[in-house]
Amino acid sequence: MDLQTRKIEFIQEFLKLQSEDVISQLENLLKKKIKTAEEEHFKPMSIEEFNEAIDRSEDDFKNNKFKTSAQLVSKYSR
């Protein structure tokens, strides 16, 4: 069974539920799983990665590879 079919079947079963307690449990489980997935996706930089990013930014600035805030405002206010 493919994912789309499973989703549809789950929604159909969910719509049949009459227990507010079960619905609350499913809501809490979904929120917890979404939060966990987001936390797993977010990986903090190491100190080395952070320092490398700073070095690249400083090099870009020295080589005029940047946009001013006025340029950005102009670009996105059209």
N, C-alpha and C positions, 0 to 999 in steps of 0.2 A: 504494500500500500504506500503511495507516495505521500509526501508531506502535506500537500494541499488537501487531499482527501481526508487525512487524519485531522487536520484543522477543522474542516467542515463537520466531521463526525463529532469532534469534541464540542464545538459550538452547539450543535443540535442537542447533545446530552446536557450541556450546561443550561440551555434554555428550558429544559424539563425540570430542573432542580426546584424544589419547593422549600428546602431548608436554608434559612438565612445563615445558620452556623456553618454549613458546608460551603456556601458561597463566600463567607468571610474567610474561611480557611484557604480556599482557592485564591482569593484576592491576595491574602498575605503571602502565600507561596509564590505567586507570580511576582509580586513586588520584591520579595527576597531574591528570587532568581535573576530578575532584571538588575538589581543592585549588584549582585555578585558578578554578573557578566560584565557590567560596566567597570567594576573594580579590577577584574582580571584584564580587561582591555587597556586600562590606564596603568602604565608602568612608569614610575618616577625615573628621572634621569639619574645616572650615577654622577658623582662629583666630576669625574673625568669627562663625561659627555657634556655636562653643564659648562665646564671650562672650555671645551672645544667649541661649543656654540658661541660662547662669549668671544673667543679668538676669531671665529669666522665673522661675527658681527663687526668687530673692530676692524678687521681687514676690509670688509665691504665698505665701511664708513671711510676709511683711508683712501679707497679706490673709487670713491663717489658712486658706489653701487647701492643707493638708497633713495627713498622718496621722502619729501618733507611732509609734515602734517597738512600744509596748505594744498600740496599736490593731491594727497589722498582725499581731502574734503572736496576738492574740485572734481575729482574723478567720480566720486560716489554721490554727489549732490545733484547730478543731472536729471 
